[in-house]
Amino acid sequence: MFPFAHATHPDSAQCCELVLAQLRGHMASAHYASSPSLGLLYITDHYAPRAQDILDHLGAELPWVTDWVGTTGVGIAANNVEYFDEPAMCVMLCDLTIDQYRVFSGVSPLSAVEMTGFEPHTALIHADGQTADVADLIEELAQRTQSGYVFGGLSSSRGSAHQFALSSSGNVQGQGLQRGVLSGGLSGVAFAQSVAMVSRVTQGCSPVSKVRTITACEGHVVLMLDGEPALDVLLRDLGVSLEQPRAAIAKVQQTLVGISAGDVHALGKSGHFEEAVMVRHIIGLDPAKRGIAVAQALSVGQSLTFCERNAQAAKADLMRMGTQIRDSLEPEDWPQEVQEAWVQTELSQPHPARKVLGAIYISCAGRGGPHFGAPSAELQCLRRALGDVPLVGFFAGGEIAHQNLYGYTGVLTVFTQAQA
């Protein structure tokens, strides 16, 4: 498995030492890789001014880790725990060979990275949300990969936000005197097809209406749904009236819309949204045109479903995602008696059949403990689904999956042992 560590301490140097002690302990264990080369580093914004010092400290103590990527978040995530509003960091060291990945950044983009013998299949992306046309840049980068699938998130911070992108040559080409800490643009690491992984998205929403078709729209405004004025449909589905404006507005403010292509099934068998659905806010009502304005450019023929977010829906969808990944990793021929015996063991024991090497979880900064009802409840749900596996991540200002930029979602990516 991939060695990982997490810690909090007012002093960043002391926090690094706590993390290093955990990493060394793992690397001395037979269950973990002994000399991994790719480091994932996530820090809370409390440490943003010390970002370069942290990277230099870890790099000096772990010289065999030749490549680093990561970013800043208002919170960070690790196995079974989250850190918000406190100085903290987490690290995972991925045991991959140099022909299985390439680090890239805004000054040395994926298309310009030395590609001899390397074909990017997917990529982990960290991006600055203030970058112009960031959604288009994400889509463009995804199209440079074989799968067209990328995952990651936007840096989040109450002050300065940084990204880490350091290559095995000491610098990513084009960075000049910079030593691996960047601001702005996109950075990350591309993976070859030989890096086995499973990735899923949790939207955390419950539909409150049936799936409808947009039959007329102007820009961001839905005018007609299934041939009826969109505002009339919304009010009817929510059971409110503009004759009682205070109650109606309060209900509309709690409501979002799930939008997808007309030929995409919006709802899965579980009743939750499929990953192709983009959940967006309602940003206004137009009583004159009987329309609804949403935070997404629209087109006729798209599907639209009214929905809401709450703790119960978020937990149910998170468990659904974790269960899907868990089921996809368990071999069909695994004996039933062995499965039943493992269920009786402690979660701290590595699962004998799933062969999970490590996981990255990127959630929305608006989720976390406050949204799930208790501190670290979101990460505890993941632990119940996956077992006690190496996991790191951060709470983002926007989540990336497929070729899209999401909001209020969670993106879980699990690295697994490649099939022989």
C-alpha positions, 0 to 999 in steps of 0.5 A: 500500500501507499504510505500516508500520514496526517498531522496538525501542529501550530508549527509547520516544521514540527508538523512535518516531523510528525508526518515523517515519523508516520511515513517512516513507520509505514515504509518499514512495514511489510504492508507498505511500499518502501521507496515510493517516488511520487508524493501527494501533499495537501496543506490547510490554508494556515500553512500557505505562507510556509508552503515552500518551507514545507515542500523543501523540508519533506523533499530533503528528508525523503530524497527518493521521492523525486516528484511532488504534486498537491495544493492548499485547502480550507480543509484537508482529508485523511482516512477517517478524519478531516482538519478544518480551521487548524494548521494541518497537512497530509501526505501520501507516497505513491509507489509508481515507476517514472514511466507511469506518470508525468508531473505538469503545470501551467508553465509546463502544460501536459502537451509540452511535458516530455512524453517519450514512451508515455501516453497520458490516460487520465490525470489528477488536476489542481487548479486556481479558481481565479484562472480565466476560463478554468472550466474550458481549460479543464475540458481541454486538458481532459481531451489530451488524455486517452480516457478523456477522464480527469479528476481533482479540484480547485484550490481553496483558501481564505488567503493565498492559495498554492499548488505543488508541482515538482518533477524528478529533474528538480523543477518542472520545465519552464519554472525557472528559479521556482522550487515547486510552489506555484500560484494560478493556472493548472498543475497536477500529474498525468497517469499512464493506463497501467496505473489501475484506478476506479473513480466515482462522483457523489452529488449528495442530492435528492430529486424532488421532481420527475425528470423534465425536458427543457423545451424553450430557453434563453441563455441561463433562463429556462422558459418552458419545461415539457411545454409548460412555463418553467416557473409554473412547473417549479411552483407546482413541484415544490407545492408553493405559490407566489401569493405567499412569497416569503414561504415560496422564496425560502423553498426555492432557495433550498432547491437546485436543478440537475441538468444533463443531456437529453439522451442521458439517464439522469437518475440511476436505479438507486434514485440518485443522480448519475455522474453526468448530471450537473447540479446547479443553483437557481439564481433568479425567477422571471415572473414576466416570462414565467422563467427560471434562471440557473447558474448554467448555460442551457440548450433545448432538449436537455433534461432538468430535475429539481432537487435538494441537498441535505445531510440524509441525502448526502450520506446516502449518496456517499455510501452508494458511491463507496459501495459501488467502488467496493463491489467493483473491486471484490472478485466474484469468485471470492469464497462466501465464507471468507467474505463473512469471516472478514466482515467480523474483523476490525476495519483496521485490517487491510481488506484481503481481496480488494487490493486497494493501494491508496485513495484520493478524496476531494470534497467541496469546502461546503460539505465536511462535518457541518454538512454531515452532522458531526466532525469527520462524519464524511470521512467516517462514511468512506472508511465504513465503505472502503475499510482502513485504507491509505487516503488523503485529499482536500476540501476544494472550491470546486470539484473536477471529474470527467471533463467537468467542474462540479460544485458541492460534490465529492470525488473519490479515486481509488488506486488498485493493484493492476490485474496480472 
